[in-house]
Amino acid sequence: MPFDLPAPDFTHPLIAWGTARFVAFLLVFFRVAGLMTVGPVFGTPVVPANVRVLLAVAAAAVVAPALPGRSAEAFLTLDTDGNGVLVAEELPGAVLDSLDARGLSVPEGGLGVAEFTAPAPLPKTPAALARLSLGEFTIGFALGLGMLSVLAGLRLAGELVDQQIGTALGEVFNPMLGASASTAGQLLGLLGTAALLTLPGVDGHLRLFGTLLDTFRTQPPGAGWVSGEAWKTLAELAGAGMTLGLRVAAPTMAVMSLMSLTVGFLGRTVPQINVLSVGFPTRAAAGLLILALTISPATDVLADLLAGSLTALHESLVGLPDPRS
């Protein structure tokens, strides 16, 4: 006969402590995993999925034990009048949404430090744990998606340039077994990633992980949710990325338009000229020259946009000013 194992007693202090720590670690892991899914560098298909999972587990193991006390620091920062109570007017949208996720509301007398720093209740069912995990994953996903939207503008510019100078045919002969890849798009995408990681004043990798850690100050594990203000910021960053792509590709597109008119005029006035044999290499050489001359000014514009995007993401997700900006 099989042994009748006793059901675990979750009221035991040691088991309750271990369960709370494990759930907190799991929620931290999902928040980090959201950034690893679509964030710059780690979110690219070049990094294997098992490596990203390992990095998320390692980061969660380091971050989870250091979380106690961070909410108290955020309370002191938000308490602008120093009366020890937070009222609704002192709380940004990200913090209010976090309080709603924890089932808290701001009373007329305000929130004290004990209510604000109280940990989120443990989920009672697997469905509740899945809902909390989704909220945590969404925070990291939104942070990575915001930066990816800006860098995607450079890939858009590369696609437009390839269409103009004729190198888009490289996507057909791409040796990556059918994967679509724009030559100029990859070049500008790598340029954007390098600018994010190396340009002084941007320090994108440090500010990305710093923003992710700062979200735990106002949204502890189990209370994470992306506010409406953050979704609005993501929409604005997507528009900024498209604008950046058009600005980077505009000089090449303008020159290519003038060359098309010139080649068409020569074809009509001097029929002896083989327009196809002359026009294609000329367009490619001129387009690459204009692209090379455009990269340096585009880097200055990109640096300002990356720094502003990181600041906007921090303020919308954390609800506090970015001390690194």
Secondary structure, DSSP 8 states (H G I E B T S, - for coil): ---------TTSHHHHHHHHHHHHHHHHHHHHHHHHHHSTTTTSTTS-HHHHHHHHHHHHHHHGGG-TTHHHHHHHHH-TT-SS-B-GGGS-HHHHHHHHHTT----TT-B-HHHHS------SSHHHHHHHHHHHHHHHHHHHHHHHHHHHHHHHHHHHHHHHHTGGGGGTS-TTTT----HHHHHHHHHHHHHHHHSTTT-HHHHHHHHHHHHHHHS-TT-----HHHHHHHHHHHHHHHHHHHHHHHHHHHHHHHHHHHHHHHHHH-TTS-HHHHHHHHHHHHHHHHHHHHHHHHHHHHHHHHHHHHHHHHHHHHSS--TT-
